[in-house]
Amino acid sequence: MWSRRRFAAACGSALALPASAQFRLEISGVGATQIPVAIAPLRGDGAGGVALAPIVRADLERSGAFRTLAPAQQLDERAALPQQELRAAGADALLAGSTTRLADGSFDIRYKLWDVVRAQEHFARATTVLAGDLRLAAHRIADEIFEKLTGDKGVFATRIAYVTKAGRQFSLQVTGADGEGGHVALTSNEPIISPAWSPNGRELAYVSFETQKAVIWVQDVLSGKRAPIANFRGSNSAPAWAPNGRELAVTLSREGPAQLHLINRDGIGTPRRLTASSSIDTEPAFSPDGRTVYFVSDRGGGPQIYRVPAAGGNVERVTFSGSYNISPAISPDGTTLAYVARSGNSFRVTTLDLASGAVQTLSDTNDDESPSFAPNGRLLLYASRAQGRDVLMTTTLDGKIRTRLVTSGVDMREPAWGPFVR
């Protein structure tokens, strides 16, 4: 079973998946170039049950672009910049601020980012949030710092989706990018696999076995309203949204072996067949411009990644390194293919530069699955195994900073990183 869970769905076979709790981060590796930023504890931080500074610190460290420092003294947005002390500690920037509980229960958050080298402000902000939005506010602060100091948009306030299993119950979870602060979108006593975000971030497509066969559903993330969009004879699996949000590429076996088709996002109309082979074609992934669909096929004797024009046409093989390559994901700029490659008995997240053909293995684990790019293209989210548990990991694209999202006694699979929408 070369594509494991998703290939099993494409074949129409039953399968067992590995499940939410509070996360903590384990960060390993050292980046070649990191910006040193001092994160001061915010005055009054934690009054609402959520401390913002540690969240900001963890976000920045997980990105691989920053090394965080703790100032020796208490600072807030009104404090004078202790430039000499911070420069001696090696800091290039300083975040300081405060949180104050207001009479209505909301929180006034004030913060300032200093350029320590030039002894001047990068920016100063003030915002008011509800207690339930404190964690999101921390992520947004981290996003502002990331964008100001790197020039790229931060992804800390985005969301991820993944599947958990607890006992006999499967759950589709939607959380923040750090695995915290989310909700359960769906629970079922049957497997749920292959969640995929719509381009506007408002809907999830996924495969559910609740009717004892693989059926593709689309669900509104906020309201929970959902409907089946592919329930044809045979298996219906591996949904992938087109960038226009109006159609999906899916794998259907209604006419024989699993093949790629395009269907309308509401499921109305006749599917348009995209591939026609005697082999299994599955796991589609659109290029960012919507013109190309990457997919996995064993038409060459073993699973490799191919591509075909979304309008139909000739199929072209993409991966040639190794005999087993599955689970394609395309970077937001369209330049990099991420996938899972087998080396011996190990399955590892790998990238292919589509222009140069350069291949790089990013992980050091042995059972990786389901790579998914962050919307800014600077991180990959994937599932793996560690210490006997199914876990979620992130890695920088050079593989030097890897983060494990750690839970207490639950397994997690099938991650998908959502778009910029919040």
MARDREN-318192 format. One line per 3 residues: number of its first residue (from 1); their letters; for each residue z, x, y of C-alpha. Coordinates in nm, 2 decimals, m for minus. Layout:
N
NUM) A) Z/X/Y; ...
This chain:
422
1) MWS) 0.00/0.00/0.00; m0.13/0.24/0.26; m0.05/0.05/0.58
4) RRR) 0.29/m0.07/0.47; 0.42/m0.39/0.64; 0.11/m0.47/0.84
7) FAA) m0.13/m0.38/0.56; 0.07/m0.60/0.33; 0.02/m0.89/0.57
10) ACG) m0.35/m0.81/0.60; m0.38/m0.83/0.22; m0.18/m1.16/0.22
13) SAL) 0.10/m1.02/0.00; 0.47/m1.09/0.05; 0.69/m0.82/0.19
16) ALP) 1.05/m0.74/0.29; 1.13/m0.60/0.63; 1.42/m0.40/0.73
19) ASA) 1.76/m0.57/1.19; 2.08/m0.70/1.73; 2.38/m0.52/1.85
22) QFR) 2.47/m0.30/2.14; 2.28/0.03/2.17; 2.38/0.37/2.27
25) LEI) 2.15/0.66/2.32; 2.12/0.99/2.14; 1.89/1.23/2.33
28) SGV) 1.76/1.55/2.17; 1.53/1.83/2.28; 1.48/2.01/2.61
31) GAT) 1.19/1.95/2.84; 0.99/2.25/2.98; 1.02/2.13/3.34
34) QIP) 1.29/1.88/3.44; 1.40/1.77/3.79; 1.77/1.83/3.84
37) VAI) 1.93/1.52/3.99; 2.30/1.47/4.06; 2.41/1.11/3.99
40) APL) 2.74/1.03/4.16; 2.96/0.74/4.02; 2.90/0.45/4.26
43) RGD) 3.22/0.35/4.45; 3.34/0.03/4.28; 3.11/0.08/3.99
46) GAG) 3.20/m0.12/3.68; 3.38/m0.41/3.86; 3.13/m0.66/3.71
49) GVA) 3.17/m0.52/3.36; 2.86/m0.30/3.39; 2.87/0.05/3.53
52) LAP) 2.54/0.13/3.70; 2.55/0.51/3.73; 2.57/0.57/3.35
55) IVR) 2.27/0.34/3.30; 2.07/0.52/3.57; 2.16/0.86/3.42
58) ADL) 2.06/0.75/3.07; 1.73/0.61/3.19; 1.63/0.93/3.37
61) ERS) 1.74/1.16/3.08; 1.54/0.95/2.83; 1.22/0.99/3.04
64) GAF) 1.23/1.36/2.97; 1.14/1.43/3.34; 1.50/1.48/3.46
67) RTL) 1.82/1.68/3.40; 2.12/1.50/3.54; 2.43/1.65/3.69
70) APA) 2.77/1.51/3.78; 2.89/1.59/4.14; 3.24/1.74/4.15
73) QQL) 3.35/1.49/4.42; 3.34/1.11/4.48; 3.04/1.02/4.70
76) DER) 2.90/0.70/4.83; 2.61/0.60/5.05; 2.81/0.67/5.37
79) AAL) 2.93/1.02/5.26; 2.79/1.34/5.43; 2.56/1.54/5.20
82) PQQ) 2.75/1.83/5.04; 2.43/2.04/5.04; 2.59/2.37/4.97
85) ELR) 2.79/2.26/4.67; 2.50/2.06/4.52; 2.26/2.35/4.57
88) AAG) 2.51/2.58/4.40; 2.52/2.34/4.11; 2.14/2.34/4.09
91) ADA) 2.07/1.99/4.21; 1.74/1.90/4.39; 1.84/1.54/4.46
94) LLA) 2.15/1.33/4.48; 2.20/0.95/4.41; 2.52/0.81/4.57
97) GST) 2.62/0.45/4.65; 2.86/0.16/4.60; 2.90/m0.18/4.44
100) TRL) 3.11/m0.45/4.60; 3.19/m0.79/4.45; 3.13/m1.07/4.71
103) ADG) 3.32/m1.39/4.74; 3.06/m1.59/4.55; 3.08/m1.36/4.25
106) SFD) 2.76/m1.17/4.33; 2.74/m0.80/4.40; 2.63/m0.60/4.70
109) IRY) 2.47/m0.28/4.59; 2.40/0.00/4.83; 2.26/0.34/4.74
112) KLW) 2.09/0.64/4.88; 1.87/0.91/4.73; 1.90/1.25/4.90
115) DVV) 1.66/1.54/4.90; 1.92/1.81/4.86; 1.68/2.10/4.92
118) RAQ) 1.57/1.97/5.26; 1.90/1.79/5.34; 1.73/1.46/5.42
121) EHF) 1.71/1.11/5.28; 1.44/1.01/5.04; 1.54/0.64/5.08
124) ARA) 1.84/0.41/5.14; 1.86/0.06/4.99; 2.08/m0.24/4.99
127) TTV) 2.05/m0.54/4.76; 2.25/m0.84/4.63; 2.24/m0.94/4.26
130) LAG) 2.42/m1.18/4.03; 2.66/m1.03/3.78; 2.42/m1.10/3.50
133) DLR) 2.15/m0.88/3.67; 2.36/m0.57/3.72; 2.20/m0.39/3.43
136) LAA) 1.85/m0.48/3.55; 1.95/m0.36/3.90; 2.05/m0.02/3.75
139) HRI) 1.71/0.00/3.58; 1.54/m0.07/3.91; 1.73/0.20/4.08
142) ADE) 1.62/0.44/3.81; 1.26/0.32/3.85; 1.28/0.40/4.23
145) IFE) 1.41/0.75/4.17; 1.15/0.81/3.90; 0.86/0.70/4.12
148) KLT) 0.98/0.89/4.43; 1.03/1.22/4.25; 0.74/1.21/4.00
151) GDK) 0.48/1.00/4.17; 0.45/0.78/3.86; 0.58/0.42/3.82
154) GVF) 0.91/0.39/3.63; 0.94/0.18/3.32; 1.31/0.13/3.29
157) ATR) 1.31/m0.23/3.41; 1.04/m0.33/3.16; 1.11/m0.50/2.83
160) IAY) 1.06/m0.43/2.46; 1.03/m0.66/2.16; 1.12/m0.57/1.80
163) VTK) 1.22/m0.73/1.48; 1.57/m0.71/1.32; 1.70/m0.81/0.98
166) AGR) 2.06/m0.91/0.91; 2.13/m1.03/0.56; 1.85/m1.27/0.48
169) QFS) 1.78/m1.35/0.85; 1.50/m1.20/1.05; 1.51/m1.21/1.43
172) LQV) 1.25/m1.14/1.70; 1.44/m0.97/1.98; 1.34/m0.92/2.35
175) TGA) 1.55/m0.67/2.54; 1.54/m0.42/2.82; 1.36/m0.09/2.76
178) DGE) 1.69/0.07/2.66; 1.75/m0.20/2.39; 2.02/m0.37/2.59
181) GGH) 2.06/m0.70/2.78; 1.82/m0.91/2.58; 1.79/m1.24/2.39
184) VAL) 1.67/m1.36/2.05; 1.33/m1.52/2.08; 1.31/m1.64/1.72
187) TSN) 1.51/m1.64/1.40; 1.38/m1.71/1.05; 1.47/m1.67/0.69
190) EPI) 1.12/m1.53/0.63; 0.97/m1.21/0.77; 0.84/m1.17/1.12
193) ISP) 0.61/m0.88/1.20; 0.36/m0.74/1.45; 0.49/m0.87/1.79
196) AWS) 0.24/m0.81/2.07; 0.29/m0.87/2.44; 0.04/m1.06/2.65
199) PNG) m0.10/m0.87/2.94; 0.11/m1.07/3.19; 0.42/m1.02/2.99
202) REL) 0.49/m1.39/2.96; 0.41/m1.45/2.60; 0.44/m1.28/2.26
205) AYV) 0.20/m1.31/1.97; 0.35/m1.23/1.63; 0.31/m1.30/1.26
208) SFE) 0.56/m1.53/1.08; 0.59/m1.60/0.71; 0.80/m1.92/0.77
211) TQK) 0.54/m2.13/0.59; 0.53/m1.89/0.30; 0.21/m1.73/0.43
214) AVI) 0.11/m1.51/0.72; 0.04/m1.72/1.03; m0.01/m1.60/1.38
217) WVQ) 0.19/m1.77/1.66; 0.20/m1.74/2.04; 0.54/m1.80/2.21
220) DVL) 0.64/m1.83/2.57; 0.91/m1.57/2.62; 1.12/m1.77/2.87
223) SGK) 1.09/m2.12/2.74; 1.06/m2.04/2.37; 0.77/m2.29/2.34
226) RAP) 0.54/m2.17/2.07; 0.23/m2.28/1.87; 0.03/m2.14/1.57
229) IAN) m0.31/m2.00/1.68; m0.44/m1.87/1.35; m0.35/m2.05/1.03
232) FRG) m0.67/m2.01/0.82; m0.70/m1.99/0.45; m0.58/m1.65/0.33
235) SNS) m0.38/m1.42/0.55; m0.37/m1.42/0.93; m0.22/m1.10/1.07
238) APA) m0.21/m0.81/1.33; m0.27/m0.99/1.66; m0.38/m0.78/1.96
241) WAP) m0.43/m0.92/2.31; m0.74/m0.85/2.50; m0.67/m0.71/2.85
244) NGR) m0.81/m1.03/3.00; m0.54/m1.24/2.82; m0.79/m1.50/2.71
247) ELA) m0.85/m1.39/2.35; m0.69/m1.18/2.07; m0.83/m0.96/1.80
250) VTL) m0.68/m1.06/1.47; m0.72/m0.98/1.10; m0.83/m1.27/0.88
253) SRE) m0.90/m1.28/0.51; m1.04/m1.64/0.51; m1.38/m1.51/0.39
256) GPA) m1.27/m1.25/0.15; m1.14/m0.90/0.23; m0.94/m0.87/0.56
259) QLH) m1.17/m0.83/0.85; m1.14/m0.82/1.23; m1.21/m1.14/1.43
262) LIN) m1.18/m1.25/1.79; m1.01/m1.58/1.86; m0.92/m1.77/2.18
265) RDG) m0.56/m1.74/2.29; m0.50/m2.11/2.22; m0.66/m2.09/1.88
268) IGT) m0.93/m2.34/1.96; m1.28/m2.28/1.84; m1.43/m2.08/1.56
271) PRR) m1.32/m1.72/1.52; m1.59/m1.46/1.60; m1.62/m1.20/1.32
274) LTA) m1.61/m0.84/1.46; m1.64/m0.63/1.15; m1.83/m0.70/0.82
277) SSS) m1.74/m0.46/0.54; m1.63/m0.48/0.18; m1.32/m0.29/0.27
280) IDT) m0.99/m0.38/0.45; m1.02/m0.37/0.83; m0.69/m0.43/1.01
283) EPA) m0.45/m0.33/1.29; m0.68/m0.38/1.59; m0.60/m0.24/1.93
286) FSP) m0.80/m0.29/2.25; m0.89/m0.01/2.49; m0.75/m0.07/2.84
289) DGR) m1.09/m0.18/2.97; m1.13/m0.43/2.69; m1.47/m0.29/2.58
292) TVY) m1.36/m0.13/2.26; m1.14/m0.23/1.96; m0.98/0.05/1.76
295) FVS) m0.87/m0.04/1.40; m0.78/0.09/1.06; m1.01/0.07/0.76
298) DRG) m1.03/0.22/0.42; m1.41/0.20/0.42; m1.43/0.58/0.39
301) GGP) m1.21/0.59/0.08; m0.87/0.63/0.26; m0.72/0.47/0.57
304) QIY) m0.86/0.61/0.89; m0.90/0.49/1.25; m1.23/0.36/1.37
307) RVP) m1.36/0.18/1.68; m1.62/m0.09/1.74; m1.75/m0.25/2.07
310) AAG) m1.56/m0.57/2.15; m1.90/m0.74/2.19; m2.00/m0.62/1.84
313) GNV) m2.20/m0.33/1.72; m2.19/m0.01/1.53; m1.86/0.12/1.39
316) ERV) m1.76/0.48/1.47; m1.49/0.68/1.29; m1.23/0.83/1.53
319) TFS) m0.97/1.02/1.32; m1.08/1.31/1.09; m0.76/1.52/1.06
322) GSY) m0.58/1.43/0.74; m0.65/1.17/0.47; m0.42/0.89/0.60
325) NIS) m0.40/0.77/0.96; m0.29/0.42/1.06; m0.14/0.20/1.34
328) PAI) m0.35/0.29/1.64; m0.22/0.25/2.00; m0.41/0.34/2.31
331) SPD) m0.25/0.49/2.62; m0.28/0.28/2.94; m0.53/0.52/3.09
334) GTT) m0.74/0.52/2.77; m0.73/0.89/2.71; m0.49/0.92/2.42
337) LAY) m0.47/0.76/2.08; m0.13/0.74/1.92; m0.10/0.67/1.55
340) VAR) 0.09/0.74/1.23; m0.04/1.03/1.01; 0.07/1.12/0.66
343) SGN) 0.15/1.48/0.59; 0.26/1.53/0.23; 0.53/1.26/0.19
346) SFR) 0.60/1.23/0.56; 0.47/0.97/0.80; 0.49/1.10/1.16
349) VTT) 0.38/0.98/1.51; 0.08/1.18/1.61; m0.15/1.18/1.92
352) LDL) m0.52/1.25/1.95; m0.68/1.34/2.28; m0.99/1.13/2.27
355) ASG) m1.19/1.37/2.50; m1.10/1.71/2.34; m1.01/1.60/1.99
358) AVQ) m0.67/1.79/2.01; m0.42/1.65/1.76; m0.04/1.68/1.81
361) TLS) 0.25/1.57/1.59; 0.53/1.44/1.81; 0.81/1.35/1.57
364) DTN) 1.02/1.54/1.32; 1.12/1.23/1.12; 0.96/1.13/0.79
367) DDE) 0.90/0.76/0.80; 0.76/0.66/1.14; 0.58/0.33/1.21
370) SPS) 0.44/0.12/1.49; 0.39/0.35/1.79; 0.37/0.17/2.13
373) FAP) 0.30/0.32/2.47; 0.52/0.27/2.77; 0.32/0.10/3.04
376) NGR) 0.31/0.42/3.25; 0.19/0.61/2.95; 0.46/0.88/2.96
379) LLL) 0.67/0.77/2.66; 0.61/0.63/2.31; 0.83/0.38/2.14
382) YAS) 0.83/0.38/1.76; 1.03/0.29/1.45; 1.16/0.54/1.20
385) RAQ) 1.45/0.61/0.96; 1.75/0.82/1.03; 2.07/0.86/0.82
388) GRD) 1.96/0.58/0.59; 1.89/0.33/0.87; 1.58/0.18/1.03
391) VLM) 1.60/0.28/1.40; 1.40/0.27/1.72; 1.30/0.60/1.89
394) TTT) 1.13/0.71/2.20; 0.95/1.04/2.26; 0.78/1.21/2.55
397) LDG) 0.41/1.28/2.49; 0.49/1.65/2.44; 0.74/1.56/2.17
400) KIR) 1.01/1.77/2.34; 1.25/1.48/2.44; 1.33/1.23/2.17
403) TRL) 1.58/0.94/2.21; 1.73/0.74/1.94; 1.85/0.39/2.03
406) VTS) 2.15/0.36/1.80; 2.31/0.05/1.68; 2.61/m0.01/1.45
409) GVD) 2.49/m0.11/1.11; 2.17/m0.29/1.18; 1.80/m0.21/1.11
412) MRE) 1.51/m0.24/1.35; 1.14/m0.24/1.31; 0.80/m0.34/1.47
415) PAW) 0.86/m0.23/1.83; 0.63/m0.33/2.11; 0.67/m0.21/2.47
418) GPF) 0.59/m0.48/2.73; 0.38/m0.45/3.05; 0.49/m0.41/3.41
421) VR) 0.59/m0.76/3.51; 0.96/m0.79/3.59
